[in-house]
Amino acid sequence: AKGYRLKLDARDGHPEAPRVLEIEFGGKKTQIPMSPERRVYEWEAPAQEKDWGLATIEFRVPTWQPSQVLGVNDSRELGFRFYGLDWRPVESAPAAE
C-alpha cells in the first residue's frame, strides 16, 4: 500500500533540556528525540483511507518560557524551530489500520 516519506527540517528550541517531539500523521504517531542543532528528521507514514493528496499533520512538544528558563523578561510559550517539511508518496510504507 502507498504511504508517505516525510522529512522535517527542525531543531529543539529549548536551550537546556532536549525534548521529544510527537508527530501524528495518517493515524500513526511517531516520537522523535529533538536535537538542539538543526537537522532533518525522516520517517514513513501510511496513506489515508481516502487519500486525495490532502492530509493533516500534528506536532506536539512541551512548551517552555524564556522567563522561567533563562531569567529574562519574556513570557512567551515556545516550542521547537520549524524550518520546513518535505512530504512525498512512496510504495513501501505500511497501510493504516
MOCORNOR-V262281 format. One record per helix or strand. SS is the DSSP state (H for helix, E for strand). FROM is the first residue (numbers start at 1). TO is the last residue. If there is no record, write none. Layout:
BEGIN
{{SS & FROM & TO} {SS & FROM & TO}}
END
This chain:
BEGIN
{{E & 3 & 12} {E & 20 & 25} {E & 28 & 33} {E & 39 & 46} {E & 57 & 60} {E & 64 & 64} {H & 66 & 69} {E & 78 & 78} {E & 80 & 90}}
END
